[in-house]
């Protein structure tokens, strides 16, 4: 079948997890599918959303929450968007300023030495500040409706911190995070790499917890297009997906070479050493600390990373509701099914001869190590999927309990 | 009361153009800032109603969040989020303008501000393209002249004959005149 369109403009935000798009262009995976792709570097997630919605871009590297939030029109023009594949799992971390870390270590030494580090000590520090009448601390994320926002709030809330009352949450573009931390304008942040490792390597902050520990195997960025584009360009969409899946495989296997490509000014524009370390999963939590090997810190393809799990979309929606980011009366099940499209992923991946899950959802939080997914066209090796607090997310049970509008999801 | 506007633009010349045009229309420009100037505090401090942002500024994502963190104050939301008019937004995006408007302001009150900004951004873009074109066509003319001179000297022909020869080569080879001129200059350099 012939392609509806061969010349495409795809948007990226200059981050390490734009890698599959960059590699597909630089290593010829788009060309192999008969596509001529121009990569457009965008300065903000708002640009990505608006340009995809208006058709200025055919598709883009998107926050995993964006197809959901754009489809619901949260704070912007409403445009139905779909994600037929994930671009990566993991890759984020929460970094705290050295000053805050020291206060936490003093307040609750036991809580700070055991990994994964909880926010228990942070709660003690916040309570101390309140008694002293000090202004609340400020934490930053990259976008209001983002996996980063949900990760940071989940981590804090599980220690009993009220993220609306106890602190200020602001949005800072990733390349400005380190400077803002250094200037003392923010006390901590949740961001993707290399902006955590950079703060550590400059001796400005310490990593409290990575997304690998917080919730392993969670989709971070997706490839998103509008629903109408997907409907009118089915063959082109499939060709893009095939190129991106192949590129994602390549990214997992060729990380050194990938680091060279990504570090260039046209892409991430960060020191090659720092980019390489985060791509190789050589992670330092603190300045001068040991280099720890976390091979699955950031995955592009392995362990089903490209499959758009609806269970994860539902988790995002439930957390968005928990933090009152959803308007009342949203049909979460329908939103998730319209925005996350495993059916489209399967069509592309099967043509590449890859094994694909035959189920759209899985129970999250039950595997500490490698396991085999048997609900698949052929057995599929999967990775850990634990939450740091030991909770289990069963999508079937979750979709049966309806949330009263504006009320917190119990336990979540 | 006249609407209070903040302009966020890293292109100082364009920012001046936008400011003057807005003031000429009777709007109050309360601040012009580059990216990263701390809009979180500036917007409430200056009581801005409308924020005009260069679409290539990363500050857009910060502005996207202001409706949540400044909930007790003034909450800017992305232009026409409520009654989304894709054609207005498309015109703005094409000109390179993003606009944020304090929640509750009526779209028809804000539209003139956005229209002025979009017009000035588009004009600036037009000026830049024109300047670029003028510069490149001047450079191209110079190259064609030089190549003509080379041909006239080597072939002992008139200027008109040299020009005709180059035009024929361009047509035969389906190339632009300036590309032919470049090849002639390169060949002459090689042959010394």
Interface residues (C-beta under 8 A of the other chain):
Chain A: X43 X44 X45 X46 X47 X50 X51 X53 X54 X56 X73 X75 X76 X77 X78 X142 X143 X144 X168 X169 X170 X171 X172 X173 X175 X176
Chain B: X36 X40 X55 X56 X57 X58 X59 X60 X61 X62 X63 X64 X65 X67 X68 X69 X77 X78 X80 X81 X84 X86 X89 X90 X93 X94 X98
